[in-house]
Amino acid sequence: MATETTLIILPALIIGGIIGLVEMFFVHADEIGMGWFAHGLHALPFTILFTFINMNVSWALAFLPGHLTSNLWIDLGVRAAISIIAMLKIATAAAIAGRVGERFQHTLIIGALIFAVPYVWPILAPFVPIPNFW
């Protein structure tokens, strides 16, 4: 995670796009022949959005009183809630899009990736030439 005063924009959009592409591969595997491409394109911006929100939780919590900002459990809880909402959105869209729907394992993997990104990004950031300030 970045410092609490840093809004992470470009890395969140790029990593969200990568997770969105993984989501499209899962949709293709689960819903082949049932409009998977339209569903996948629908999933891509929402995956980017949820990743962006999850990577900037610390920045948003910095606006709250001090005892909430420094609480790790609140940080984890908010990130977990965002990931669960993302999983519910994926499962709901899959149920509406077709008869088969997306497998639970795929939904769980996408939710776990969205949850883990803020913790993995600081490890990957030195190796990726994306400026943190954008």
ChimeraX commands (.cxc) that place a marker at each C-alpha (Angstrom):
marker #1 position 0.00,0.00,0.00 radius 0.5
marker #1 position 1.09,3.53,-0.56 radius 0.5
marker #1 position 1.05,6.24,2.03 radius 0.5
marker #1 position -2.34,7.40,3.21 radius 0.5
marker #1 position -2.12,10.66,1.29 radius 0.5
marker #1 position -1.36,9.06,-2.08 radius 0.5
marker #1 position -4.14,8.45,-4.57 radius 0.5
marker #1 position -3.14,5.54,-6.80 radius 0.5
marker #1 position -4.62,6.01,-10.26 radius 0.5
marker #1 position -2.63,4.55,-13.15 radius 0.5
marker #1 position -1.42,1.37,-11.39 radius 0.5
marker #1 position -4.98,0.69,-10.23 radius 0.5
marker #1 position -6.33,1.09,-13.76 radius 0.5
marker #1 position -3.65,-1.10,-15.34 radius 0.5
marker #1 position -3.82,-3.86,-12.72 radius 0.5
marker #1 position -7.62,-3.68,-12.78 radius 0.5
marker #1 position -7.46,-4.16,-16.55 radius 0.5
marker #1 position -5.24,-7.20,-16.13 radius 0.5
marker #1 position -7.63,-8.71,-13.58 radius 0.5
marker #1 position -10.47,-7.83,-15.97 radius 0.5
marker #1 position -8.75,-9.79,-18.74 radius 0.5
marker #1 position -8.44,-12.76,-16.39 radius 0.5
marker #1 position -12.16,-12.36,-15.74 radius 0.5
marker #1 position -12.82,-12.38,-19.49 radius 0.5
marker #1 position -10.88,-15.65,-19.85 radius 0.5
marker #1 position -12.96,-17.15,-17.04 radius 0.5
marker #1 position -16.18,-15.93,-18.65 radius 0.5
marker #1 position -15.11,-17.45,-21.96 radius 0.5
marker #1 position -14.37,-20.78,-20.30 radius 0.5
marker #1 position -17.66,-20.82,-18.39 radius 0.5
marker #1 position -20.14,-19.27,-20.81 radius 0.5
marker #1 position -18.90,-20.21,-24.27 radius 0.5
marker #1 position -21.49,-19.69,-26.97 radius 0.5
marker #1 position -23.76,-17.67,-24.70 radius 0.5
marker #1 position -22.66,-14.10,-25.39 radius 0.5
marker #1 position -19.49,-14.43,-23.34 radius 0.5
marker #1 position -17.79,-11.53,-25.11 radius 0.5
marker #1 position -20.51,-9.01,-24.24 radius 0.5
marker #1 position -20.57,-10.27,-20.67 radius 0.5
marker #1 position -16.78,-10.10,-20.53 radius 0.5
marker #1 position -16.75,-6.53,-21.83 radius 0.5
marker #1 position -19.35,-5.71,-19.20 radius 0.5
marker #1 position -17.16,-7.25,-16.49 radius 0.5
marker #1 position -13.97,-5.41,-17.51 radius 0.5
marker #1 position -14.89,-1.85,-16.38 radius 0.5
marker #1 position -16.39,-3.10,-13.14 radius 0.5
marker #1 position -13.25,-5.08,-12.34 radius 0.5
marker #1 position -11.18,-1.96,-12.97 radius 0.5
marker #1 position -13.54,0.06,-10.76 radius 0.5
marker #1 position -13.42,-2.39,-7.85 radius 0.5
marker #1 position -9.62,-2.64,-8.11 radius 0.5
marker #1 position -9.32,1.15,-8.14 radius 0.5
marker #1 position -11.53,1.48,-5.07 radius 0.5
marker #1 position -9.68,-1.28,-3.21 radius 0.5
marker #1 position -6.23,0.17,-3.93 radius 0.5
marker #1 position -7.31,3.57,-2.59 radius 0.5
marker #1 position -8.99,2.52,0.65 radius 0.5
marker #1 position -6.09,3.86,2.74 radius 0.5
marker #1 position -6.32,7.19,0.95 radius 0.5
marker #1 position -10.07,7.41,1.63 radius 0.5
marker #1 position -9.70,6.33,5.27 radius 0.5
marker #1 position -7.19,9.15,5.80 radius 0.5
marker #1 position -10.14,11.55,5.77 radius 0.5
marker #1 position -11.68,9.86,8.82 radius 0.5
marker #1 position -10.65,10.47,12.45 radius 0.5
marker #1 position -7.17,9.22,13.45 radius 0.5
marker #1 position -8.20,6.12,15.39 radius 0.5
marker #1 position -9.98,4.74,12.32 radius 0.5
marker #1 position -7.08,5.44,9.97 radius 0.5
marker #1 position -4.53,3.47,11.96 radius 0.5
marker #1 position -6.78,0.45,12.59 radius 0.5
marker #1 position -5.66,-2.52,10.49 radius 0.5
marker #1 position -8.93,-4.38,11.05 radius 0.5
marker #1 position -10.99,-1.55,9.58 radius 0.5
marker #1 position -8.66,-1.46,6.56 radius 0.5
marker #1 position -8.95,-5.22,6.07 radius 0.5
marker #1 position -12.71,-5.17,6.65 radius 0.5
marker #1 position -13.33,-2.44,4.07 radius 0.5
marker #1 position -11.16,-4.23,1.50 radius 0.5
marker #1 position -12.90,-7.54,2.21 radius 0.5
marker #1 position -16.32,-5.89,1.87 radius 0.5
marker #1 position -15.34,-4.37,-1.49 radius 0.5
marker #1 position -14.10,-7.77,-2.69 radius 0.5
marker #1 position -17.29,-9.50,-1.56 radius 0.5
marker #1 position -19.39,-6.86,-3.33 radius 0.5
marker #1 position -17.30,-7.47,-6.47 radius 0.5
marker #1 position -17.90,-11.22,-6.17 radius 0.5
marker #1 position -21.64,-10.69,-5.73 radius 0.5
marker #1 position -21.69,-8.45,-8.80 radius 0.5
marker #1 position -19.83,-11.07,-10.85 radius 0.5
marker #1 position -22.15,-13.87,-9.72 radius 0.5
marker #1 position -25.27,-11.78,-10.32 radius 0.5
marker #1 position -24.18,-10.70,-13.81 radius 0.5
marker #1 position -23.29,-14.29,-14.67 radius 0.5
marker #1 position -26.68,-15.52,-13.48 radius 0.5
marker #1 position -28.46,-12.90,-15.58 radius 0.5
marker #1 position -26.28,-13.41,-18.66 radius 0.5
marker #1 position -26.86,-17.10,-19.21 radius 0.5
marker #1 position -28.02,-20.47,-18.06 radius 0.5
marker #1 position -24.63,-21.76,-16.94 radius 0.5
marker #1 position -23.22,-18.75,-15.11 radius 0.5
marker #1 position -19.70,-18.41,-13.90 radius 0.5
marker #1 position -18.14,-21.06,-11.71 radius 0.5
marker #1 position -17.79,-20.20,-8.05 radius 0.5
marker #1 position -14.05,-20.91,-8.15 radius 0.5
marker #1 position -13.57,-18.26,-10.83 radius 0.5
marker #1 position -15.61,-15.73,-8.89 radius 0.5
marker #1 position -13.60,-16.50,-5.76 radius 0.5
marker #1 position -10.28,-16.09,-7.63 radius 0.5
marker #1 position -11.29,-12.67,-9.00 radius 0.5
marker #1 position -12.45,-11.58,-5.53 radius 0.5
marker #1 position -9.18,-12.76,-4.01 radius 0.5
marker #1 position -7.16,-10.93,-6.66 radius 0.5
marker #1 position -9.07,-7.70,-6.04 radius 0.5
marker #1 position -8.51,-8.12,-2.30 radius 0.5
marker #1 position -4.79,-8.92,-2.65 radius 0.5
marker #1 position -3.80,-6.19,-5.13 radius 0.5
marker #1 position -3.16,-3.43,-2.54 radius 0.5
marker #1 position -0.83,-5.76,-0.65 radius 0.5
marker #1 position 0.96,-7.15,-3.71 radius 0.5
marker #1 position 1.43,-3.81,-5.50 radius 0.5
marker #1 position 4.15,-2.48,-3.13 radius 0.5
marker #1 position 6.17,-5.63,-3.86 radius 0.5
marker #1 position 5.72,-5.32,-7.63 radius 0.5
marker #1 position 6.01,-1.51,-7.89 radius 0.5
marker #1 position 9.85,-1.36,-8.00 radius 0.5
marker #1 position 9.86,-3.71,-11.00 radius 0.5
marker #1 position 7.08,-2.02,-12.97 radius 0.5
marker #1 position 7.79,1.31,-14.69 radius 0.5
marker #1 position 4.45,2.87,-13.74 radius 0.5
marker #1 position 4.65,6.13,-11.79 radius 0.5
marker #1 position 2.89,5.85,-8.42 radius 0.5
marker #1 position 1.57,9.41,-8.52 radius 0.5
marker #1 position -0.68,8.74,-11.51 radius 0.5
marker link #1:1,2 radius 0.2
marker link #1:2,3 radius 0.2
marker link #1:3,4 radius 0.2
marker link #1:4,5 radius 0.2
marker link #1:5,6 radius 0.2
marker link #1:6,7 radius 0.2
marker link #1:7,8 radius 0.2
marker link #1:8,9 radius 0.2
marker link #1:9,10 radius 0.2
marker link #1:10,11 radius 0.2
marker link #1:11,12 radius 0.2
marker link #1:12,13 radius 0.2
marker link #1:13,14 radius 0.2
marker link #1:14,15 radius 0.2
marker link #1:15,16 radius 0.2
marker link #1:16,17 radius 0.2
marker link #1:17,18 radius 0.2
marker link #1:18,19 radius 0.2
marker link #1:19,20 radius 0.2
marker link #1:20,21 radius 0.2
marker link #1:21,22 radius 0.2
marker link #1:22,23 radius 0.2
marker link #1:23,24 radius 0.2
marker link #1:24,25 radius 0.2
marker link #1:25,26 radius 0.2
marker link #1:26,27 radius 0.2
marker link #1:27,28 radius 0.2
marker link #1:28,29 radius 0.2
marker link #1:29,30 radius 0.2
marker link #1:30,31 radius 0.2
marker link #1:31,32 radius 0.2
marker link #1:32,33 radius 0.2
marker link #1:33,34 radius 0.2
marker link #1:34,35 radius 0.2
marker link #1:35,36 radius 0.2
marker link #1:36,37 radius 0.2
marker link #1:37,38 radius 0.2
marker link #1:38,39 radius 0.2
marker link #1:39,40 radius 0.2
marker link #1:40,41 radius 0.2
marker link #1:41,42 radius 0.2
marker link #1:42,43 radius 0.2
marker link #1:43,44 radius 0.2
marker link #1:44,45 radius 0.2
marker link #1:45,46 radius 0.2
marker link #1:46,47 radius 0.2
marker link #1:47,48 radius 0.2
marker link #1:48,49 radius 0.2
marker link #1:49,50 radius 0.2
marker link #1:50,51 radius 0.2
marker link #1:51,52 radius 0.2
marker link #1:52,53 radius 0.2
marker link #1:53,54 radius 0.2
marker link #1:54,55 radius 0.2
marker link #1:55,56 radius 0.2
marker link #1:56,57 radius 0.2
marker link #1:57,58 radius 0.2
marker link #1:58,59 radius 0.2
marker link #1:59,60 radius 0.2
marker link #1:60,61 radius 0.2
marker link #1:61,62 radius 0.2
marker link #1:62,63 radius 0.2
marker link #1:63,64 radius 0.2
marker link #1:64,65 radius 0.2
marker link #1:65,66 radius 0.2
marker link #1:66,67 radius 0.2
marker link #1:67,68 radius 0.2
marker link #1:68,69 radius 0.2
marker link #1:69,70 radius 0.2
marker link #1:70,71 radius 0.2
marker link #1:71,72 radius 0.2
marker link #1:72,73 radius 0.2
marker link #1:73,74 radius 0.2
marker link #1:74,75 radius 0.2
marker link #1:75,76 radius 0.2
marker link #1:76,77 radius 0.2
marker link #1:77,78 radius 0.2
marker link #1:78,79 radius 0.2
marker link #1:79,80 radius 0.2
marker link #1:80,81 radius 0.2
marker link #1:81,82 radius 0.2
marker link #1:82,83 radius 0.2
marker link #1:83,84 radius 0.2
marker link #1:84,85 radius 0.2
marker link #1:85,86 radius 0.2
marker link #1:86,87 radius 0.2
marker link #1:87,88 radius 0.2
marker link #1:88,89 radius 0.2
marker link #1:89,90 radius 0.2
marker link #1:90,91 radius 0.2
marker link #1:91,92 radius 0.2
marker link #1:92,93 radius 0.2
marker link #1:93,94 radius 0.2
marker link #1:94,95 radius 0.2
marker link #1:95,96 radius 0.2
marker link #1:96,97 radius 0.2
marker link #1:97,98 radius 0.2
marker link #1:98,99 radius 0.2
marker link #1:99,100 radius 0.2
marker link #1:100,101 radius 0.2
marker link #1:101,102 radius 0.2
marker link #1:102,103 radius 0.2
marker link #1:103,104 radius 0.2
marker link #1:104,105 radius 0.2
marker link #1:105,106 radius 0.2
marker link #1:106,107 radius 0.2
marker link #1:107,108 radius 0.2
marker link #1:108,109 radius 0.2
marker link #1:109,110 radius 0.2
marker link #1:110,111 radius 0.2
marker link #1:111,112 radius 0.2
marker link #1:112,113 radius 0.2
marker link #1:113,114 radius 0.2
marker link #1:114,115 radius 0.2
marker link #1:115,116 radius 0.2
marker link #1:116,117 radius 0.2
marker link #1:117,118 radius 0.2
marker link #1:118,119 radius 0.2
marker link #1:119,120 radius 0.2
marker link #1:120,121 radius 0.2
marker link #1:121,122 radius 0.2
marker link #1:122,123 radius 0.2
marker link #1:123,124 radius 0.2
marker link #1:124,125 radius 0.2
marker link #1:125,126 radius 0.2
marker link #1:126,127 radius 0.2
marker link #1:127,128 radius 0.2
marker link #1:128,129 radius 0.2
marker link #1:129,130 radius 0.2
marker link #1:130,131 radius 0.2
marker link #1:131,132 radius 0.2
marker link #1:132,133 radius 0.2
marker link #1:133,134 radius 0.2
view
